[in-house]
């Protein structure tokens, strides 16, 4: 199986061609740096995303939040359900953790 990707690791945006066999990456072509190969392997085997969203505080203010590290792509909707049910109290400072270990 072959999969075409655009690398998002750096501004170059290399067009990557990934060969897969039995759920494993056999070859990556088109990357101009080693980071592109790592990106392609991760994206094809275990894609992850950082969630950037907002939560509504108890006083009605809207607070921008993001996950500290990327989470598995297939768990994004589950994470958003948890985040949307969270209503923190203010004050909150930049870098404060609103939800500790979202999946427990």
QUITA-V873305 format. One record per helix or strand. SS is the DSSP state (hx for helix, st for strand). FROM is the first residue (numbers start at 1). TO is the last residue. If there is no record, write none. Layout:
# QUITA-V873305
SS/FROM/TO, SS/FROM/TO
This chain:
# QUITA-V873305
st/2/6, st/15/21, st/24/29, hx/34/45, st/48/49, st/52/56, st/62/66, st/71/72, hx/73/84
